[in-house]
Amino acid sequence: MLTIQNITKVWKRDVAGWRIGKIETMPGAYLFQLFKSNGERLQVNLERNSIAGEYEMWHWKPVKGNQYPERLMFPKYVLDTPDKFINAMNLLLM
């Protein structure tokens, strides 16, 4: 199970035009609430259980009025510093 030490170090960081405004630690996932100054919100989830040694980061992407999951898988070393973590989230949201 993935445990991120000092998870608060990414709080209030900017990523792909969004700001991380809230972080929740759940038994199976980390939930990141992202906000824009115009009031838009987005939730990015990071699953804590690995799949073949990689961790799934995902969010619901709106496409023509529908919502589709957009997912990327990352090995643990890609998430092991705040800067690397933000870069991974940037990849997901670009």
Secondary structure, 3 states (H helix, E strand, C coil): CCCCCCHHHHCCCEECCEEEEEEEECCCEEEEEEECCCCCEEEEEEECCCECCEEEEEEEEEECCEEEEEEEEEEHHHHCCHHHHHHHHHHHHC
